[in-house]
Structure formats: structure tokens, C-alpha cells
């Protein structure tokens, strides 16, 4: 169930194995693609060097490749990044499955028509005529998430995968302890569809205000839903009703700083992740009381953005202001230049603060104290440069430049939730496990429904990769399960 990246990878791999596949999508066809449709397409995988990258992007010329500095990003690097940002809480077997299968899976995606390109705008800096990539995230899908999903839907159709839209799965039924059918709401009627296996890949509960309040906290009712409105926890509810074991951080989620005036749910007429505001390592962020509340330069944004949304939500009015001056304004990511971006501009800091609904005196005092706390150092955005502050709390650990050159800019941001970190327990075959850690016969899960990988935070681009890896895995496992039962019942 579901029709995002994980679900279609499952459908394609199962169909590739020779079984009949039906995809159930709750939303209408014009709103298909789940959260994957809204991503910027950045996908994290392990690689050795530029040669591995060129296998995925065969049109990359020798001349272009000669201008690229591409640090190795090994399976060990990837695994350690997951463990570091989750505080060592990620389930080792699940994290290792994502990491070890990442390059094979992205190569498999390429074989099925998914096109990739270098992520120049967001993951490299030009220096002395060369592009230096950083952060282990040099590749994205062509034409962002929209391009990824268009390709996967096209490939699924070519392979003969059937897709029912506006078809909401509401209950899983079993016979003799095995999945036997799915109850589906469709056109004001309930249909029972006989199946021999089922892959749940229908997202988490971020689109459900009540579940957000109950599981994460009451303040999360105020969060913007960045992706599809149809991820309301249906798959989780059905799996738990069959005895599936909860796993992962149900009180945690992937959330980011997004434009204060972004739509309350994802707008399918504006594909791509256009409302995020991820240049904050070059800023200082202040709340309405004029206080800084995070270390903006603690790490590359790839390793902090998924947890800083929560910190913004905690602030008065669920709002913060990213402050930039003219010396860094040209370095900001492209989303800051879109017509959808909300911002204030003024020639002096005093004029800027007059335009903001904030404690003006405290705001100016905080900026002044920050400027006074700057240490000497060499600014280098391609590495953690150690150019920091001293004597203020919180510190700014890297990329600390003075805010002194007008004009000045303030970008208001709020919290946008992407998905919950809570899911169900699965093994590395994608089988859903019960409370005794035994597989529920015929039931598999992928994507955001897999609990136990991400806690508190995640390395950027890992969501798409995890979805693809476990989608492919679950599809193969479901096909093997069907074949082992020697049945021709549609799956």
C-alpha cells in the first residue's frame, strides 16, 4: 500500500520477480507520489570515488570530471554518520542494511530508468575553478522528486503493475495466521481484495494532527505538513492491529525550518522542496524575544536540519528569523531567491528590526554580542572551518562571520514536519515482526513505516535511500514468500 518511492520500488522489484502486483493509493492520481514527490531528490549512498559517480551519470564528461573534487564516502563513513547523528540509537542491523545495499540499490534504480545528476547547487562550492563536494551527498535525482516519481510510475506501468487510486486500505485480514485479504474503501463502498502478501509503504502519521499531538506533543498540531496530506498513519494502525511491534522513536520526527508562509500541507502544483530554508549555517537565528537558541554552525546542514525544525517549533509563536548580511547573501541556496520566499530587507540592522514583530532592543543586543564574540579564523564553507565565537551561549562553532555589511535580510521560518521516526519493527528482509520478534506471515514494510533507523535526527538524503533499499528488499521478500506458498493469488 502506498505510491511513493518505497512503495514503487517494492512493486517494481516484486513484479521483476514475476508475481502479480496491485498498488493501492489513497490519494487521487493527480496527487500521487507521497512525500517523495516533494523532495529535492538528494539521495545518500556510499561510494568510493568519482568513478562510482560516473557509472550513475554516464553523460558526465572527462572535462567536467576533471574539475570535480569528490571525497570518498565509504560504507563506514555512511554507517558512522547514521550512528553519530542518532546518538548511537539506530538499530545496527537496519542501518547496516541501508548502508551496505545503498550503491547496489541506486544502480538498480538507474537500470529501471531513474536518472541522476550532480547536486552542484546545494552540495558543492567552487574554488579555484574546481567544484568541491562535501557532506556525502553529491547526487540527486534528475528533475527532483517529481522526476523520480514520474520515472518510477512509468516503469511500474511498463512492467504491468496495476494501480488503484482513491483506494484507502482500512484493514488487513488473516487466515491461519497469514495475510489473506485487504479491506479497501473505494467510491463510497468497501471492497475485500484477496492477497497472498502485502507490503505496507504508506508513510507515517505526520498528516494526522491527533496522532502528532498524542505521540510527539500537543505543540505539533501547529506544525506545517511539508508533504502529502494522506500520510495519516493508516498502515501503522493496520499493522499494530495485527500484533506488529512498535519500534523507533514515536515521539520524534524529521522536521525542518521552512518558510513561515509555506502551505499548511504539500502543494502538488508546486513540486519540489521549494519552501525549506537550509542556509542557516551562514546565519544566526533569533526568536521573537531576540534570543539565539541553537548553534547554527554545529555541523554541515546535512546533519542538523532534520532536528532544528523541532527547536524552531519550541520558540514563541513557533517562529524564528534567519539573519544574513550582504557578504553571505550571494551564497544562499536557490530557495532563497524564489518568488515564494518570504523575507524582510533593509539597509541597516535598525531599519530591519523595525520591520519585524520582535523585541527590538534584545534583537539588536544579541546581534551586537554575537559580532563581539567572533574569533579570528579562515572562513571555508567546504569544511568545518572552526571559525567560531567565544563567550556567548549558544556558541556558533563554524562559519561565524560578522553581520555588518548592508543590506541586511531576515527570513522568517517555522517548523515543517516531514515524517515520524516511529514505525513498526522489521528485520533486514523487510518482514514485519510481532511482539515476540517473529515475522507476521505475508506482511512486509518499507519506507517511513520502518522503525528503528532514525532517532532525533538523520543524515540528509537517507530517507529516500532507506525507502528505496527497504522497498526493493520488501518486494523481493514478498515475491519469495508468494512463490514459497506456490500460489497464483495476486499480491
N, C-alpha and C positions, 0 to 999 in steps of 0.2 A: 504494500500500500504506500502511496505517495508518488510524486512525479518530479522529484528534484534530482540532483546529481547522484546521490547514493542509490535512490530507487531505480533510476535508469541504468546505472552501472550494474545493479543486481539483475535487472530484467535482461540486459544485453548478454551478460555472462551466462545466465541460465538458458536463454534462448540459443546461445552459441553452443551450449552443451546438448542441445537437441530436444528440450522439453517445451511444451506449450505454456505461454506466459500471458497473464492478464494483469494490467496495471490499473489500479483504482485511484482516481484523483478526485479529491473532494471539491476542488475549485472548478470553475468553467475553463474552457480551452484557452480563452484569452488571458487567463491569469495562471497559467500552468508554469511549472518550473521551480516552485517552492522558494526557499531562501536563496538557492543557488543562482536564480535569475538576477538577484540584486547585488551579487558580489562584483568586485573589480577583477576577479579572475586570477588573482595571485595564488599560486599553489606551491606548497613547500615539499621538496623531496630531496633525498640525498644524492650527491653526485661527486665525481672525482675531480673533474676539471672541465675546461671549455669543450673538450671533445665529446663529453657526455651531453652537454647542452646542444651541441651542433647536431647530434643524432635526432634530437627532438625538433630542431629548427633547421632543416636541411638547406633552406634558402639563405642562411647566414653565410655571407661571402668571406673569403680569406682576408680581404682588405678590411672588412668590418671587424672580423675576429681579432685581427692584429691590434685593434685599438681598444680592446677589452681587457681589463684586469679582473679575472674571475677567481676568487679564492676557493679552495676546495671546501666542500660541505659534506663531510663523511657521515655514514650512518651513526658513528659515535657522536659526532657533533650534534646531529639531529636529536638523538636519544637524550643526550645531556641537556640540550635546550628544553626539551619537554620536562625533564625531571627538575631542572633548575627553576623554571617559571611556575611549576606546580608545587614547589616546595617538597619534592620527592614523593608526592602522594599518588602520582599516576601509577596505575597497575602496570608493573614491568612487562608482563606478557603482552598486554594490549598495546602499550606504547611501542614495544619492540616489533610487533606485527605491523603497525603503521610504518615505522621507520624502515624495516627490512624489505617490505613489499612496495615501498614508495616509488622507486625508479622503475621496477617491473610494471607497476600499475600505470604509471604515466606513459610508459612506452606502449602498453596495451591500449590506452585511450587514443594515442596517436594512430595506432593501427586501425582504430574504428572511426577515424576521421577528425578527431579533435585536433585543432591547430593551436600552436603555441608561438609566443613571441617574447622577446626580451622586455623586461619591466624597467625600461630606461627611466621613465619619469619619476617613479617612486622609490627605486632601489639602487640608483647609481648617482655618482657625482662626476662631472667632467673636470679633469685636472691635467694640464699639460698635454692636451689633445687626446687623452685616454679616458675611457669610462670605467670608473672603479665601482664595482658592485659590492654590496655589503649586506649583512643580515641574513644570508642563507635563503633569499627569496628572489632570485633573478628572473624567474619565468612566470608568465601569466597566460591565460587562455586568450586566443585572438577574439577581439570584439567582446571582451569581458565576460561576465556571467551569461549575458544574453546569447553570445556566440557559442559558449559551451553547451547551453541547453538546446539551442537550435540544432546543433550537430547531433547531440545525443537523441533527441526526438526523431530526427531524420534517420539515424542509424537504427533505432528501435523499429521504426516503420519498415525499413528495408528488410529487417530480419523477421518481420511478421508478428511483432509484439502487438497485442490488442490493448487499447487504452480506452477506459470509460471515464468520461468527465462528469462533473457534478454528481459523483457517486461516493457517498460517505460511508465508509465501513464503521459499523457500530458495535459489532460483537463477533467474537471468534467461537466456533463450536468444535467440540471434540467427540470422537467415538473411540472407545477403548484406549483412552489416554493420548490419542493422536489428533492433530488438526484435521478436521473433516469438512468444514464449510465456514463461510463468512456471511454475516448479515449485512446487507448494503441498502442504505436509503438512497432512492433514485426516483426523481419525478413524483414525489409525494407517495411513494409506495416502498415497501420493504421487500427486497429480493434475497433469497438464500442461494449463494453461489457455492457449489461443491468444489473443493480443492483438496489436493494431497499434500501441499506445503504452502507456507506463507512467509514472505519477507516483509517485516514491518520497517518502513523507512519513511515515516510520515512526520518527522520532526519532533520537536519538544513542545513545551507548553507556553512559549513566550507570548503567543497571541491570546492567551486566556487570562484576563485580569484577575479573576477569582483565584486561579491556581498560582499566579505570580504572588498575590498577596499572602496566600496560605503558605506557600513553600519558601519564598525568598524574603518577603516582608511587605508590610502594608504600603510603604512608600513606593513600591514598584508598580502600583496602579498608575503612577504618574509617568512612567517611562514610555517613550515612543517605541513602537514596534517597527524595526528597520526593514523587515522582510514581509513575507506573506502573512495575511490575516488568518489563514486556515490552519496554522500550526497551533492547535488548542489542546494538545495532549491526548488526542483520541487513541493513538497507538499505545501510549503508555497505559492508559486506562484499560484497554482491552487486554494487554499483556499481563498487567497486575491481577486482573480478574481471573486469569488462568493460573495464577500462582507464581508468576515471574518474580524474581528477586530484584528489589530496588538496588541500584548501585550508583556510586558517584556523589557529587556534591549537589544535592537537590536545593540547597539554599544558595547556590552560586550560579553565575551565568556569565556568558560573553556579553559585554556591554561596552559601548564606546562613547566618546564625546561627539555629538552630532549637532548640526545646525539647530539653533533654538526654534526656528520656524519650519523645521522639516515636517512632512506629513506625519500624521499620527500612526498610520500603517503604511507599508510599502506601496508606492505608486507605480503600477505596471506600465504607465505611459511614459515614465522617466526611468528607463533601465540603467543599471549601473549604480555604484555606491557613490552617488554624487553629493550627498549631504554630510558625509563624515568630515571631520576636521582633525587631520593627523599630523600637522606640522608643529604641534605643541612643544616638541623638544627644543624648538628655536624660540619659544615664547616664555613668558611667565603667565600662569593662570591665577586669576583672583576671583573670589566670590563677591557677592553684593556688599559684604561688610568690609571689603578691601583687604582680605586676607588671602595669602597663598596657602594651599592645602596639600600639594604633592610636590615631589621632586621631579620636575618636568624633564630633567636630563639624567634620570637614574639609569637609563639604558636606551638602546635603539627603540624606536616606537614599536617595532615588531613585537617586542617583549613586554610592553607596558600598556598598549592601547586597549587591550581587551579587559583590563581591570580598572582603568581610570574612569570609565563611564560610571561605575558604582560610586566612585569618590565624588563625581560631579553631582550625582543624584542626592548625596548627603547634604549638599550645600543649601543655604536658604533659597527658597524659590526654585530649587532644582536647576540652578543656572550658574554658569561661570563665564569669565571673559578671558579669552586668549589675547595677550597684548604683544604687538610687534612694532618695530620701527622700520624705517625705510631701508636700513642696511640689510635686513633679512627678508624684506617683503618680496624681492625677486626670487628668493629661494623656496617660497612656499609651494606646496603641492598644487596641482592643477585645479582641485575642487574649490580653492580659494578664489579662483578667477571666474567661476561660473556665474551666470546671472542669478542662479538660485541662492548664492551665498549671501548671508546677512552680515553686515559689518558697519562699523562707525569709523569715520576718518576725520582727523583734524591736524592742523599744523603744529600745535603744541599739546603737551600732555594735559595742561589745564583746560584747554578747549575740548579735548577728547572726553575728559571726565565729566564735564558739564553736560555732555550728551547722554550719559549713562545713568540709569536708576540705581546708583550705588552710594555708599558712604564716601563722599568725595575726598574728604580730608584723609581718611585712613587709606584710601586707594593711592593717593599721591605719596603718602608717607611710606607705604610698602614698596613702591617703585624706587623711591629715593634710597631706602635702606638696602634694597637689592643692588642698586648701582654702586653703593658704597662698599658692599661686601665682595665685589669681584676681585678674584685673584689674577695674577699675571699668568699667561699661558698662550699657547698657539692653538688657534681655533682650526679644527679639522672635522667636518661633518661626516667623513667616511670612516672614522674610528671613534671610540670613546676617548675623547681627547684630554680628559681630566681638567679642562678649563672650567673652574668651579668657583663657588662662593665660600666665604668663611665667616662664621659668627652669626648666621641667620638660620632660622628654622621655619620650614624645612629648607635644607640646602638645595642648591642646584649643582649636581655633580659633574655634568659635562655640558659643553656648548653654551657656557654662560657668557653672553655678550652684553654690553651696556645697552640700555634702552635710552637713546639720546639723540637719534637723528630723525628729524621730522621729514615727511608727515608720519603720524602715528596711527595705529589701527587697533580696533577692538572687535573681535569676532565672538558673539555670544553663543554658547554651546549648552546643550542639555544632555541627558542620558538617553541613548537608544539601545534597547535590548536586542540581541541577535538570536541567541538560543540559550536554553538552560544547560548547565553542566550535569544535571541529574538525568539518569536514564535507567535502563534495565541491565542486569548482569548478563554478559555473553562471554563465550570462550573465543579462541582465535579462529574457530570455524564459523563464527557468526551465529552459533546456536544460542537461543535464549535459555537461561538457566533458572531453575526453581530455587526454593529456599534451601534445598539440600545440595545445591550446585549440580543438579542433574539436568540434562537437556530436556526441554519440553518438546516431545516428538513432533517434528514438522514445522516448528516455529523458529524463525531466524530474524535478526535485526541488523540494521546498518544506519550510518549517518548519526544524526543528533540523538537517536534513541540509544546509542551505545554509551552506557555509563561507565565511569572509572578511568577515563583517559585524561580529562581536563579538570583541574581544580584551581579556583581562584583566578586563573589566568591561562593563556595558551600562546604558543609561538604563532605569529601571523601566518596565514596560509595553510595551517594544519587542519582546519575544518574541512576544506574541500578535499584535501588528501586523505584524511581519515574516512570521509564519506565514500570516496572512490575505492579505497582499499577494502573497507568492510562491505561496500556494495558488491564489488566483484567477488569477494570471498563468500558472502552470503548467497549470491546467485549460484555459484559453483556448488556450494554445500547443499542448497535446496535441490539442485538438479541431481546430485548424487543420492540424496535421500529419496527422491521420487523413483529414480532408477533402481534403488535397492529394494523398493516395495513392488517393483515390476508391475507398475500400473500406468495406464494411459489417461487417467483423470487429469484434466487441465490443472495447472498450478497457478 
